[in-house]
Amino acid sequence: MNRFYSNAVNGFKKVSHVIFDVDGLLIDTENLYTQAIQNILDNYGKTFTWELKVQTMGLVGKDAAKKMIDLFDLPISHEEYYKQLTEQYQIMFQNCELMPEIMENSIR
């Protein structure tokens, strides 16, 4: 192990808790997911309407990607769509903010 890595690791406190927010309680994930999808669809002149969103709710991974390709007749594979979506998530989630209620109650 190199010295830089060793010093960096030793400088951190041990993690005692991890919180997963998979339902939008702490951050507004629903809007982030929707915007990430719309960012991809913008490249193809398509709009992610509520009516179309309802048709994809509950689908994940390859099933969701295949459904999106079919619904919007996109000229890319479901693998490419999923790759683009993952890239969008990485961009969008870097600067996400806590829900207002969380900030008001000073939970950090």
C-alpha positions in Angstrom: 0.0 0.0 0.0 1.4 3.4 -0.9 2.0 6.0 1.7 -0.5 8.5 0.3 -3.3 6.0 0.3 -2.4 4.8 3.8 -2.5 8.4 5.2 -5.7 9.2 3.4 -7.5 6.1 4.7 -6.2 6.6 8.3 -7.5 10.2 8.2 -11.1 9.1 7.9 -13.4 8.2 10.8 -14.9 4.7 10.8 -18.4 4.7 9.2 -21.0 3.6 11.8 -24.2 4.2 9.8 -25.4 4.3 6.3 -28.8 5.5 5.1 -30.3 4.4 1.9 -33.1 6.6 0.5 -34.9 4.6 -2.2 -38.3 6.1 -2.0 -37.6 9.9 -2.0 -37.9 10.5 1.7 -34.6 12.4 2.0 -34.0 13.7 -1.5 -36.5 14.2 -4.3 -35.3 11.2 -6.4 -38.5 11.0 -8.5 -37.8 14.4 -10.2 -34.2 13.5 -10.7 -35.1 10.2 -12.3 -37.6 11.9 -14.6 -35.2 14.6 -15.6 -32.4 12.1 -16.3 -34.8 10.3 -18.7 -35.9 13.5 -20.3 -32.3 14.5 -20.9 -31.8 11.4 -22.9 -35.1 11.8 -24.8 -34.2 15.4 -25.7 -31.5 14.0 -28.0 -34.3 12.3 -30.0 -36.9 15.0 -29.9 -39.1 13.0 -27.6 -41.1 14.0 -24.4 -41.5 11.9 -21.3 -45.2 12.6 -20.5 -47.0 11.4 -17.5 -49.0 9.0 -19.6 -45.8 7.4 -20.8 -44.2 7.5 -17.4 -47.1 5.5 -16.0 -46.3 2.7 -18.5 -42.8 2.4 -17.2 -43.4 2.6 -13.4 -42.2 -0.5 -11.5 -39.9 -1.6 -14.2 -36.1 -1.7 -13.5 -32.9 -2.4 -15.3 -33.1 -4.1 -18.7 -36.9 -4.4 -18.6 -37.2 -0.6 -18.1 -34.7 0.1 -20.8 -36.4 -2.2 -23.3 -39.8 -0.6 -22.6 -38.3 2.9 -23.1 -36.8 1.9 -26.4 -40.1 0.4 -27.6 -42.3 3.3 -26.3 -40.2 6.0 -27.9 -38.9 4.0 -30.9 -35.4 5.0 -30.1 -32.6 4.2 -32.6 -30.3 2.7 -29.8 -30.0 -0.6 -28.1 -31.4 -1.0 -24.6 -27.8 -1.5 -23.4 -26.8 2.0 -24.8 -30.0 3.5 -23.3 -29.1 2.1 -19.9 -25.5 3.3 -20.2 -26.7 6.8 -21.0 -29.2 6.7 -18.1 -26.5 5.6 -15.7 -24.3 8.5 -16.9 -27.2 10.9 -16.4 -27.8 9.6 -12.8 -24.2 10.2 -12.0 -24.4 13.8 -13.2 -27.8 14.6 -11.6 -27.2 13.0 -8.2 -23.9 14.9 -7.6 -25.7 18.1 -6.6 -29.0 16.8 -5.3 -30.4 18.6 -2.3 -32.2 17.3 0.8 -36.0 17.7 0.8 -37.1 21.0 2.4 -38.7 19.1 5.4 -35.4 17.5 6.2 -33.6 20.8 6.1 -36.2 22.5 8.3 -35.8 19.8 11.0 -32.0 20.1 10.8 -31.5 16.4 10.1 -28.1 16.0 8.5 
